[in-house]
């Protein structure tokens, strides 16, 4: 895995991370281009831990032991800020695309509504098979390196004004159950925008104990964390023309600070 270190991060962590956040880059650039853009622009106070290209290539930008600046505007279900408690992975994808781009690349387009009701776009660049495989691999690697991680969500789950990764991961098996991770999300389409997905994951299959041994009583399932209301309007977004990687400052979704 190629490493392009960024200065945009905090050394270390205040506590072990428990959350993995998935983003998109909002442009046509691949992982190396995205990393080099942030390396060339240290005053842009944003970063990811890793970027994943359409070809499956992965570039590391911030060590997993350090705090990247990928969701500084976000708040999780329990009111805690996000960067200190999370790892940020970026999929190199345009996000929303124009009807013209979709017509020219039909095999690369997902047509689906966004969970946020005021988002008008229904056309999205779809992750490639190589990208999905690399994402699964990265989730497994991060979970191994940071065993305190328990949850996976999107940037849009944490911030009312963000829309990445939207519906592009719906229906894709990320292998979370085998890792004991939970996909949690915020239902912006429902009153009070509650969080969902906190049901305990299925435990790995283990041999049953002998019947003559006493069994410990089962612990009650943990209650779902309470939903928190957010103030402020949802950002209304429409399709825009894809731009070159060097134009990322105007549209990149990485910044959350």
Number of C-alpha atoms within 10 A of each C-alpha: 8 12 14 15 18 22 17 22 21 15 13 14 16 11 10 15 22 19 26 23 23 25 27 25 28 26 24 21 21 22 26 20 17 27 23 16 18 24 18 10 14 13 10 15 18 23 30 31 25 25 29 27 27 21 16 21 17 24 24 21 26 25 18 20 16 18 26 30 26 30 29 19 18 21 18 19 20 10 13 11 16 25 26 22 19 28 32 26 27 29 27 27 28 22 30 29 23 18 18 10 15 18 11 11 11 14 11 14 22 19 16 14 15 21 17 23 12 15 18 14 20 19 23 26 24 22 26 16 12 15 21 22 15 20 25 17 14 17 21 18 12 17 22 12 12 18 13 15 21 19 21 21 20 25 30 23 28 23 20 21 20 24 26 25 27 25 20 21 14 10 7 10 11 20 15 18 15 12 18 16 23 20 19 19 21 25 16 19 13 12 8 13 18 17 20 15 15 16 13 14 16 12 10 9 6 6 5 6 9 8 7 6 7 8 9 6 6 6 6 6 9 9 9 13 14 11 17 16 11 13 7 7 9 17 13 14 14 14 16 14 13 18 15 10 18 14 12 20 14 9 15 17 23 28 18 19 13
